[in-house]
């Protein structure tokens, strides 16, 4: 199952989503927008590198992923 990167047109939050079917809809985990834009991304390389990309911080106030402009996690 592929993992796609998305950006919400409403709050500009970037996130990844596991998509089981090509026509499966996804929503923004930050604001609930039901039409995020799928981003172009490079294919994942498999190897022994243990680094990983983090796309979101969790807001200590709301418990939801923080958007790029969120001041709660600073």
C-alpha positions in Angstrom: 0.0 0.0 0.0 1.5 3.3 -1.0 2.0 6.3 1.3 1.3 9.6 -0.3 2.2 13.1 0.8 -0.6 15.7 0.9 -1.0 19.5 1.6 -4.2 20.9 2.8 -5.4 23.9 0.7 -7.3 25.3 3.8 -4.6 25.3 6.6 -1.5 24.4 4.5 -0.7 21.4 6.8 1.5 18.8 5.1 0.9 15.2 6.0 1.3 11.6 4.8 -1.5 9.1 4.3 -1.5 5.4 3.6 -3.9 4.8 0.7 -5.3 1.3 0.2 -7.2 2.0 -3.1 -6.5 4.5 -5.9 -9.9 6.2 -5.5 -9.8 6.3 -1.7 -10.5 9.8 -0.3 -8.4 11.3 2.5 -9.0 14.2 4.9 -6.6 16.7 6.6 -5.9 15.4 10.1 -5.5 19.0 11.3 -8.6 20.8 10.1 -10.7 18.0 8.5 -10.7 19.5 4.9 -11.9 16.7 2.6 -9.9 17.8 -0.5 -6.2 17.9 0.2 -3.8 18.1 -2.7 -1.5 15.2 -3.3 2.1 16.3 -3.6 4.8 15.0 -5.9 7.4 13.2 -4.0 10.5 11.0 -4.6 10.1 7.3 -4.3 11.1 5.9 -0.9 14.6 4.3 -0.9 14.9 1.2 1.2 18.1 0.7 3.1 19.8 0.5 6.4 19.5 4.3 7.2 17.5 4.7 10.4 16.5 8.3 9.9 12.9 9.1 9.2 11.0 12.2 8.1 8.6 13.7 10.7 5.9 15.8 9.1 3.9 16.8 12.2 4.3 17.7 15.8 1.4 17.0 18.2 -0.1 20.1 19.8 0.0 19.8 23.6 -3.2 21.9 23.8 -5.5 20.2 21.3 -3.7 16.8 20.9 -4.0 17.2 17.1 -1.1 17.6 14.7 0.2 21.1 14.6 0.1 23.1 11.4 3.3 24.9 10.2 2.2 28.2 11.8 1.2 26.7 15.2 2.7 28.4 18.2 1.7 25.8 20.8 4.7 23.5 20.3 7.4 26.2 20.3 
